Amino acid sequence: MAGLRLGPLLRYTDGASATVWVETSRPCTAAVRCADGAGGTAPTFQVAGHHYALIPVTGLTAGTATTYEVFLDGTRVWPLPESPFPPSSIHAPGGEGGLRVAFGSCRWASPPAGGHDPVGPDALDALATRLVAGPEGERPDVLLLLGDQVYADETSETTQRWLAARRDLDEPPGDGVADYEEYTHLYYESWLDPRIRWLLSTVPSYMIFDDHDVIDDWNTSAAWLADMRATGWWRERLLSGLMSYWVHQHLGNLSPAELAADPVYEGVRTVPDGTDVLRTFAARADADPATARWSYRRDFGRVRLLMIDSRAARVLTEDRRAMLDPDEEAWLREQVRDTPGSYDHLLLGTSLPWLLPHLVHDAEGWNAALCRGERGERWARFGEKMRRAADLEHWSAFPESFAGLAELIAEAGSGRDAPATVCVLSGDVHHAYVAEPSWPGRGPDARVVQLVCSPVHNSVPASIRTGFRIGWSAVARGLGRALARHGRLPRPPVSWRKTGGPWFGNQLMTLTLRGRSARLRLEQARTREGKGPRLTTLLDSELAP
């Protein structure tokens, strides 16, 4: 009899349909049956000995909620027997209702129940605890996970013991994951936690990768990539990372229409074993990033989300460095410009912040200038070493891309059809803050904000905390300008200021969007003795009236 190994995860949702992702123990037919009569079925497909299904759910009614169950070959497998959690449900968004978007990034798996948690309470665990206690209360309509959903290069002690039973950890890649099977273990560790499992079964989630989903500093530079490709283990790590991301995260981001048009999805479902189909796709994506698009667009009524791949779509050649290759950049501009006036809020999801503390921004631009030879070969060698050591690879390390995004945001936020807000949603830097740009002259009509929320469950050393606090100061800004002059950098096309933070801890941000109004809330996970973690509000402010 088929069993449920992982999931269900509620993924894509709209007013009439949804998708539910599961991993099963053997080939079978998976089904979702809803209390209101909606539902759907899908046969499993196989990758590397694992069996998955993405179940299309149709017949939903916009603006309503319905509970659901999961069946494998006719046998109910979800909810689990004697589950302490409320029934999982699908909330089909209505066209006129508001939208509540929760987001964050960087989540280590929580330790087993009762185990010591060295980085404090998990913000997703705290969110689940609140929803379980008040299932009819306020809940996110959408959960955006902005990168580092798993850590392929920073594994837990439990995972390291499991890896050591498979292979010699003294051989590369050591205690990082090596292949597809080891990636699946990361997802089990992260998503089988009971509260997290229930949360992901009942709140729709959309995801994008960042570097730790593969390795720290993934695609930092052409020299970095050449060094990695010269190792004996990198190719298997990368292909397995892309394959497992496609299965566990990317598929659920896609609408039913996009799935129907996806040749890779069609390929893995029409053969007994889709491993070779998916591996060929991953190899092609590695050789030519333009052949795969990980970015995607979702429209929630009059809210448009553009989730941007800021890792795999990079151009790394020093004299042409860009965060997005030309095809990806053209796609982004097309999505922003499509049907102007059709959205009241534009959300740009990018794992890496666009606006950083001024000293960090200038240091990254200066480093990019050194690496491309602005100050000669010796400085270029020094710059490459510094780039890797200090993780200097955000938008500001790609100055033309930084300026291009500033131009696109100004265009999107200007004119008669301008939205009320343009919000850049980011994570990565293990703290939270709010920054607001301004343009010379008139600037956009929309309110533009950079919203950074990280980590969901991780830590940041005290030295880094101090650095990020100082990075916004007037003294740091002066030092940054000196670096910019040494690198012969032009002034950036926008200026900006920090208007909130920095806040440190495990946290989530939530945007509540209704009509043309927008409200921002930042909540931090705190421990309650004997009662599980809770979310405490640190910021609650109006972005647009």
C-alpha positions as CSV (number, residue, x, y, z in Angstrom):
1,M,0.0,0.0,0.0
2,A,1.3,3.5,-0.9
3,G,2.1,5.8,2.0
4,L,2.6,9.5,2.3
5,R,6.3,10.3,2.7
6,L,6.2,14.1,2.5
7,G,3.5,16.7,2.2
8,P,0.9,17.7,1.4
9,L,2.0,21.1,0.4
10,L,-0.6,23.6,-0.8
11,R,1.0,25.5,-3.6
12,Y,-0.5,27.5,-6.5
13,T,-4.0,28.8,-5.8
14,D,-6.4,31.0,-7.6
15,G,-10.2,31.6,-7.4
16,A,-11.1,28.3,-9.2
17,S,-8.1,26.0,-8.8
18,A,-5.1,24.9,-6.8
19,T,-2.3,22.4,-6.8
20,V,-1.2,20.1,-3.9
21,W,2.2,18.5,-3.9
22,V,3.0,15.1,-2.3
23,E,5.8,12.6,-2.2
24,T,4.6,8.9,-1.8
25,S,6.4,5.7,-0.9
26,R,5.5,3.9,-4.2
27,P,3.8,4.6,-7.6
28,C,0.1,5.3,-7.1
29,T,-2.7,7.6,-8.0
30,A,-3.0,10.6,-5.6
31,A,-6.2,12.4,-5.1
32,V,-7.5,15.5,-3.2
33,R,-11.1,15.5,-2.1
34,C,-12.6,18.7,-0.8
35,A,-15.6,19.1,1.6
36,D,-17.4,21.3,-1.0
37,G,-17.0,18.7,-3.8
38,A,-13.9,20.2,-5.5
39,G,-10.9,17.9,-6.1
40,G,-8.6,16.2,-8.5
41,T,-6.3,13.3,-9.1
42,A,-2.8,12.7,-10.6
43,P,-0.6,9.7,-11.1
44,T,2.8,9.9,-9.5
45,F,6.0,10.4,-11.5
46,Q,9.4,9.0,-10.5
47,V,12.8,10.8,-10.1
48,A,15.8,9.0,-8.7
49,G,13.7,6.3,-7.0
50,H,11.3,8.8,-5.4
51,H,7.6,9.2,-6.3
52,Y,5.9,12.5,-6.5
53,A,2.5,14.0,-7.6
54,L,1.3,17.5,-8.2
55,I,-2.5,17.2,-7.8
56,P,-4.6,19.7,-9.7
57,V,-7.6,20.7,-7.7
58,T,-10.5,22.2,-9.7
59,G,-14.0,23.3,-8.9
60,L,-13.2,25.8,-6.1
61,T,-15.4,28.8,-5.5
62,A,-13.6,32.2,-5.3
63,G,-13.8,33.8,-1.9
64,T,-14.6,30.6,0.0
65,A,-12.6,28.1,2.0
66,T,-12.9,24.3,2.0
67,T,-11.2,21.6,4.0
68,Y,-9.6,18.7,2.1
69,E,-8.2,15.2,2.5
70,V,-5.5,13.3,0.5
71,F,-6.0,9.8,-0.8
72,L,-3.5,7.4,-2.3
73,D,-5.1,4.6,-4.4
74,G,-8.3,5.3,-2.6
75,T,-6.9,5.1,0.9
76,R,-7.0,8.3,3.0
77,V,-3.5,9.3,4.2
78,W,-4.1,12.9,5.2
79,P,-4.9,14.1,7.8
80,L,-2.7,11.8,9.8
81,P,-4.4,9.5,12.3
82,E,-5.1,11.3,15.6
83,S,-3.8,14.6,14.2
84,P,-3.8,17.4,16.8
85,F,-4.1,20.0,14.1
86,P,-7.2,21.6,12.5
87,P,-8.2,20.2,9.1
88,S,-6.1,21.4,6.2
89,S,-8.0,23.8,4.0
90,I,-7.8,25.6,0.7
91,H,-8.8,29.3,0.7
92,A,-9.7,30.3,-2.8
93,P,-9.0,34.0,-3.1
94,G,-11.8,36.3,-4.3
95,G,-11.3,39.1,-6.8
96,E,-12.4,41.9,-4.5
97,G,-11.0,40.8,-1.1
98,G,-7.7,42.0,0.4
99,L,-4.5,40.1,0.2
100,R,-2.2,39.2,3.2
101,V,1.3,38.3,2.1
102,A,3.8,36.9,4.6
103,F,7.4,36.6,3.6
104,G,10.9,35.8,4.8
105,S,14.0,33.8,4.0
106,C,16.8,31.7,5.4
107,R,15.5,28.8,7.4
108,W,17.5,26.1,9.0
109,A,15.4,23.1,9.9
110,S,14.0,23.1,13.4
111,P,15.5,20.5,15.8
112,P,13.4,17.6,16.8
113,A,10.7,18.2,19.4
114,G,12.3,18.8,22.8
115,G,15.8,19.3,21.3
116,H,17.9,22.4,22.0
117,D,17.5,25.1,19.4
118,P,20.8,27.1,19.2
119,V,19.3,29.8,17.0
120,G,16.1,30.4,18.9
121,P,12.4,29.8,17.9
122,D,11.5,29.2,14.3
123,A,9.2,32.0,13.0
124,L,7.3,29.6,10.8
125,D,6.8,27.3,13.8
126,A,5.5,30.4,15.7
127,L,3.1,31.2,12.8
128,A,1.8,27.7,12.8
129,T,1.3,27.7,16.5
130,R,-0.8,30.9,16.2
131,L,-2.9,29.5,13.4
132,V,-3.5,26.2,15.3
133,A,-4.7,28.2,18.4
134,G,-7.0,30.3,16.3
135,P,-7.8,28.7,13.0
136,E,-10.6,31.2,12.3
137,G,-8.4,34.2,13.0
138,E,-6.1,36.2,10.8
139,R,-4.0,34.1,8.5
140,P,-1.7,34.8,5.5
141,D,-3.3,34.3,2.1
142,V,0.2,33.7,0.6
143,L,3.5,32.7,2.1
144,L,6.6,33.8,0.1
145,L,9.8,31.9,0.9
146,L,12.6,34.1,-0.6
147,G,15.6,31.7,-0.6
148,D,17.6,29.3,1.5
149,Q,14.7,26.9,2.1
150,V,17.4,24.2,2.7
151,Y,21.1,24.5,3.4
152,A,23.1,22.2,1.2
153,D,26.4,23.4,2.6
154,E,25.6,23.9,6.3
155,T,24.0,20.7,7.5
156,S,22.8,19.8,11.0
157,E,24.6,17.4,13.3
158,T,21.7,14.9,12.7
159,T,22.2,15.1,8.9
160,Q,25.9,14.8,9.2
161,R,25.5,11.5,11.1
162,W,23.2,10.3,8.4
163,L,25.7,11.4,5.7
164,A,28.5,9.6,7.5
165,A,26.6,6.4,7.3
166,R,26.6,6.7,3.5
167,R,30.1,7.9,2.7
168,D,33.4,9.2,4.0
169,L,33.0,12.8,5.1
170,D,36.7,13.4,4.9
171,E,36.3,13.3,1.1
172,P,34.7,16.3,-0.8
173,P,32.1,17.7,-0.4
174,G,32.5,16.7,3.2
175,D,29.5,17.3,5.4
176,G,27.6,19.2,2.6
177,V,25.2,17.2,0.4
178,A,26.6,15.4,-2.6
179,D,23.7,14.0,-4.7
180,Y,19.9,13.9,-5.2
181,E,19.3,11.4,-2.4
182,E,21.0,13.6,0.1
183,Y,19.0,16.6,-1.0
184,T,15.8,14.7,-0.3
185,H,17.0,14.2,3.2
186,L,17.3,18.0,3.7
187,Y,13.7,18.4,2.6
188,Y,12.5,15.6,5.0
189,E,14.4,17.3,7.8
190,S,12.9,20.7,7.0
191,W,9.3,19.8,6.0
192,L,8.4,16.8,8.2
193,D,8.4,18.9,11.4
194,P,4.7,18.4,12.4
195,R,3.7,22.1,12.8
196,I,5.6,23.1,9.6
197,R,4.1,20.2,7.7
198,W,0.6,21.3,8.8
199,L,1.3,25.0,8.0
200,L,2.5,24.2,4.5
201,S,-0.6,22.0,3.9
202,T,-3.0,24.9,4.6
203,V,-1.2,28.2,3.6
204,P,-0.3,28.5,-0.1
205,S,3.4,28.9,-0.6
206,Y,5.6,30.3,-3.4
207,M,9.4,29.9,-3.4
208,I,12.6,30.9,-5.0
209,F,16.2,29.7,-4.4
210,D,19.2,31.5,-3.1
211,D,22.8,30.5,-2.7
212,H,22.6,28.0,0.2
213,D,20.0,25.9,-1.7
214,V,23.1,24.9,-3.7
215,I,26.2,26.5,-2.0
216,D,27.3,29.7,-0.4
217,D,28.1,32.4,-2.9
218,W,26.6,30.4,-5.8
219,N,27.6,32.2,-9.0
220,T,29.6,35.0,-7.3
221,S,31.9,35.4,-10.3
222,A,33.3,33.7,-13.4
223,A,36.5,32.9,-11.6
224,W,34.5,31.3,-8.7
225,L,32.5,29.2,-11.2
226,A,35.7,28.1,-13.0
227,D,37.2,27.0,-9.7
228,M,34.1,25.0,-8.7
229,R,33.8,23.3,-12.1
230,A,37.4,22.1,-11.7
231,T,36.5,20.1,-8.6
232,G,35.4,16.5,-8.9
233,W,32.1,16.9,-6.9
234,W,30.6,20.2,-8.1
235,R,28.7,19.0,-11.1
236,E,26.8,16.4,-9.2
237,R,26.0,18.9,-6.4
238,L,24.7,21.5,-8.9
239,L,22.7,19.1,-11.0
240,S,21.2,17.4,-8.0
241,G,20.4,20.9,-6.5
242,L,18.6,22.0,-9.6
243,M,16.8,18.7,-10.0
244,S,15.6,18.7,-6.4
245,Y,14.6,22.4,-6.5
246,W,12.5,21.7,-9.7
247,V,10.7,18.9,-8.0
248,H,10.2,20.2,-4.5
249,Q,9.9,24.0,-5.0
250,H,9.6,25.1,-8.6
251,L,6.8,22.9,-9.8
252,G,4.4,24.3,-7.2
253,N,5.1,27.9,-8.3
254,L,3.5,27.3,-11.7
255,S,-0.1,27.7,-12.7
256,P,-2.0,24.7,-14.3
257,A,-1.7,26.4,-17.7
258,E,2.1,26.8,-17.3
259,L,2.4,23.2,-16.2
260,A,0.5,22.0,-19.2
261,A,2.9,23.9,-21.5
262,D,6.1,22.8,-19.7
263,P,7.9,20.1,-21.8
264,V,10.0,19.0,-18.8
265,Y,6.9,18.3,-16.7
266,E,5.4,16.5,-19.6
267,G,8.6,14.5,-20.1
268,V,9.0,13.3,-16.5
269,R,5.3,12.2,-16.4
270,T,5.4,10.2,-19.7
271,V,8.3,7.8,-18.9
272,P,8.6,5.2,-16.2
273,D,11.5,7.1,-14.7
274,G,12.0,10.8,-15.3
275,T,15.5,11.0,-13.8
276,D,17.3,11.3,-17.2
277,V,14.8,13.8,-18.5
278,L,15.2,16.0,-15.5
279,R,19.0,15.6,-15.4
280,T,19.3,16.6,-19.0
281,F,17.3,19.7,-18.3
282,A,19.5,20.6,-15.3
283,A,22.6,20.1,-17.3
284,R,21.3,22.3,-20.1
285,A,20.3,25.0,-17.6
286,D,23.9,24.9,-16.1
287,A,25.5,25.1,-19.6
288,D,23.2,27.9,-20.8
289,P,21.1,29.6,-18.1
290,A,18.9,31.2,-20.8
291,T,17.3,27.8,-21.5
292,A,15.6,27.7,-18.1
293,R,13.4,30.3,-16.5
294,W,13.1,30.1,-12.7
295,S,11.5,33.5,-12.4
296,Y,7.7,33.6,-12.5
297,R,4.7,35.9,-12.2
298,R,1.5,35.6,-10.1
299,D,-1.4,38.0,-10.2
300,F,-3.6,38.0,-7.1
301,G,-6.5,40.2,-8.1
302,R,-5.0,43.7,-8.4
303,V,-1.7,42.6,-6.8
304,R,1.1,41.5,-9.1
305,L,4.0,39.4,-7.8
306,L,7.2,39.0,-9.9
307,M,9.6,36.6,-8.3
308,I,13.0,37.2,-9.8
309,D,15.8,34.6,-10.1
310,S,18.9,36.5,-8.9
311,R,21.2,33.5,-8.8
312,A,21.1,31.2,-11.9
313,A,20.3,34.0,-14.5
314,R,23.5,36.0,-13.9
315,V,26.0,37.0,-16.5
316,L,29.5,36.5,-14.9
317,T,31.9,37.7,-17.5
318,E,33.7,40.6,-15.9
319,D,33.2,43.2,-18.6
320,R,29.5,42.3,-19.0
321,R,28.5,41.4,-15.4
322,A,24.7,41.5,-14.9
323,M,22.3,40.1,-12.3
324,L,20.0,39.1,-15.1
325,D,20.9,37.8,-18.5
326,P,19.3,39.7,-21.5
327,D,16.4,37.3,-21.9
328,E,15.6,37.4,-18.2
329,E,15.8,41.2,-18.1
330,A,13.5,41.5,-21.1
331,W,11.0,39.1,-19.4
332,L,11.0,41.2,-16.2
333,R,10.4,44.4,-18.2
334,E,7.6,42.7,-20.1
335,Q,5.8,41.6,-17.0
336,V,6.1,45.0,-15.4
337,R,4.7,46.7,-18.5
338,D,2.0,44.3,-19.2
339,T,-1.5,45.8,-19.0
340,P,-0.6,49.1,-17.2
341,G,-3.2,50.1,-14.7
342,S,-4.3,46.5,-14.0
343,Y,-2.5,46.3,-10.6
344,D,-2.6,48.5,-7.5
345,H,0.5,47.0,-5.9
346,L,3.7,45.6,-7.6
347,L,5.7,43.1,-5.5
348,L,9.2,42.4,-6.7
349,G,10.6,39.3,-5.0
350,T,14.3,39.0,-5.1
351,S,16.3,37.0,-2.6
352,L,19.1,39.6,-2.5
353,P,18.3,43.1,-1.3
354,W,18.4,45.9,-3.9
355,L,19.1,48.6,-1.4
356,L,21.8,47.9,1.2
357,P,23.5,50.0,3.9
358,H,25.4,52.7,2.1
359,L,28.8,51.5,3.1
360,V,28.0,47.9,1.9
361,H,26.6,49.2,-1.4
362,D,29.7,51.3,-2.2
363,A,32.1,48.6,-1.1
364,E,30.4,46.1,-3.5
365,G,30.5,48.6,-6.4
366,W,34.1,49.4,-5.6
367,N,34.9,45.7,-5.5
368,A,33.2,45.1,-8.9
369,A,35.3,47.9,-10.4
370,L,38.5,46.4,-9.0
371,C,37.6,42.9,-10.3
372,R,37.0,44.2,-13.8
373,G,40.5,45.8,-13.8
374,E,39.7,49.4,-13.1
375,R,42.8,49.7,-11.0
376,G,45.0,47.1,-12.6
377,E,45.7,43.4,-12.4
378,R,47.0,43.4,-8.8
379,W,43.9,45.2,-7.5
380,A,41.8,42.8,-9.6
381,R,43.3,39.7,-7.8
382,F,42.8,41.4,-4.5
383,G,39.2,42.3,-5.4
384,E,38.4,38.7,-6.3
385,K,39.7,37.4,-3.0
386,M,37.7,40.1,-1.1
387,R,34.5,39.4,-3.1
388,R,34.5,35.7,-2.1
389,A,35.6,36.3,1.5
390,A,33.0,39.1,2.2
391,D,30.1,37.8,0.0
392,L,30.1,41.0,-2.1
393,E,27.6,39.8,-4.7
394,H,24.3,41.6,-4.2
395,W,22.6,43.9,-6.7
396,S,25.1,46.6,-5.9
397,A,27.9,44.3,-7.0
398,F,26.3,44.5,-10.5
399,P,26.1,48.3,-10.9
400,E,24.4,48.3,-14.3
401,S,21.8,45.9,-13.1
402,F,21.2,48.0,-9.9
403,A,20.7,51.1,-12.1
404,G,18.5,49.1,-14.5
405,L,16.2,48.0,-11.7
406,A,16.0,51.6,-10.4
407,E,15.0,52.7,-13.9
408,L,12.3,50.0,-14.2
409,I,10.9,50.7,-10.8
410,A,10.6,54.4,-11.6
411,E,8.9,53.6,-14.8
412,A,6.5,51.2,-13.1
413,G,5.6,53.7,-10.4
414,S,5.1,56.7,-12.6
415,G,2.2,58.1,-14.6
416,R,-1.6,58.0,-14.6
417,D,-1.7,54.2,-14.3
418,A,0.9,54.0,-11.5
419,P,0.2,51.5,-8.7
420,A,0.0,52.7,-5.1
421,T,3.1,50.9,-4.0
422,V,6.1,49.1,-5.5
423,C,7.6,46.9,-2.8
424,V,10.9,45.1,-3.3
425,L,10.8,42.0,-1.0
426,S,14.2,40.5,-0.1
427,G,16.0,38.4,2.5
428,D,19.5,36.9,2.7
429,V,21.2,39.3,5.1
430,H,20.0,37.8,8.4
431,H,18.2,40.9,9.7
432,A,15.2,43.0,8.8
433,Y,14.9,46.7,7.7
434,V,12.9,49.1,5.6
435,A,14.6,51.5,3.2
436,E,13.1,54.0,0.8
437,P,14.7,55.4,-2.4
438,S,14.3,58.8,-3.9
439,W,15.1,59.9,-7.5
440,P,16.5,63.2,-8.7
441,G,13.7,65.4,-9.8
442,R,10.1,64.3,-9.5
443,G,10.5,60.6,-9.0
444,P,7.7,57.9,-9.1
445,D,4.2,58.6,-8.1
446,A,4.0,55.2,-6.2
447,R,5.5,54.8,-2.8
448,V,8.6,52.6,-3.3
449,V,10.0,50.6,-0.4
450,Q,12.7,48.0,0.0
451,L,11.5,45.4,2.6
452,V,14.1,43.0,3.9
453,C,13.1,40.1,6.3
454,S,15.6,37.5,7.3
455,P,16.1,35.0,8.9
456,V,13.1,32.9,9.4
457,H,15.2,30.5,11.5
458,N,18.9,31.2,11.6
459,S,21.5,33.4,13.3
460,V,23.8,36.3,12.7
461,P,27.2,36.8,14.5
462,A,27.6,39.8,16.7
463,S,30.3,41.3,14.5
464,I,27.9,41.2,11.5
465,R,25.2,42.9,13.6
466,T,27.6,45.7,14.5
467,G,28.7,46.1,10.8
468,F,25.1,46.4,9.6
469,R,24.3,49.0,12.2
470,I,27.3,51.0,11.4
471,G,26.8,50.6,7.7
472,W,23.9,53.2,7.7
473,S,25.8,55.8,9.7
474,A,27.1,59.2,8.3
475,V,30.7,58.1,9.0
476,A,30.2,54.9,7.0
477,R,28.6,56.8,4.2
478,G,31.7,59.0,4.0
479,L,34.0,55.9,3.9
480,G,31.8,54.4,1.2
481,R,32.1,57.5,-1.0
482,A,35.9,57.3,-0.7
483,L,35.8,53.7,-1.9
484,A,33.5,54.8,-4.8
485,R,35.9,57.5,-5.8
486,H,38.8,55.0,-5.8
487,G,36.8,52.7,-8.0
488,R,35.9,55.6,-10.3
489,L,32.2,54.8,-9.9
490,P,29.5,57.1,-11.1
491,R,26.9,58.2,-8.5
492,P,24.0,55.7,-8.3
493,P,20.8,56.9,-10.0
494,V,18.9,56.9,-6.7
495,S,19.6,57.8,-3.1
496,W,17.9,56.1,-0.2
497,R,17.5,56.1,3.5
498,K,16.7,53.6,6.2
499,T,13.3,54.2,7.6
500,G,13.1,51.1,9.9
501,G,15.4,48.8,11.7
502,P,17.7,47.0,11.7
503,W,16.0,44.3,13.6
504,F,17.8,41.0,14.5
505,G,16.1,37.7,15.3
506,N,13.9,35.1,13.7
507,Q,11.1,37.0,12.0
508,L,8.4,37.4,9.4
509,M,7.0,40.4,7.6
510,T,3.4,40.6,6.5
511,L,1.9,43.0,3.9
512,T,-1.8,43.6,4.1
513,L,-3.0,45.0,0.7
514,R,-6.6,46.1,0.3
515,G,-7.6,48.3,-2.6
516,R,-4.8,50.9,-2.9
517,S,-4.0,50.7,0.8
518,A,-1.0,48.8,2.2
519,R,0.1,48.1,5.7
520,L,3.3,46.4,6.9
521,R,3.9,44.4,10.0
522,L,7.1,42.8,11.3
523,E,6.8,40.0,13.8
524,Q,9.6,38.3,15.7
525,A,9.5,34.7,17.2
526,R,9.8,34.6,21.0
527,T,9.8,31.6,23.3
528,R,7.0,31.0,25.7
529,E,7.7,28.5,28.5
530,G,5.6,25.4,27.9
531,K,3.4,27.0,25.3
532,G,5.5,26.9,22.1
533,P,6.9,29.9,20.2
534,R,4.9,33.1,19.6
535,L,5.1,36.0,17.3
536,T,5.6,39.5,18.8
537,T,4.9,42.6,16.8
538,L,7.9,44.9,16.4
539,L,6.5,47.2,13.7
540,D,3.0,48.0,12.4
541,S,2.9,50.8,10.0
542,E,0.9,52.2,7.0
543,L,2.7,52.2,3.6
544,A,-0.3,53.6,1.6
545,P,-3.5,55.0,3.1
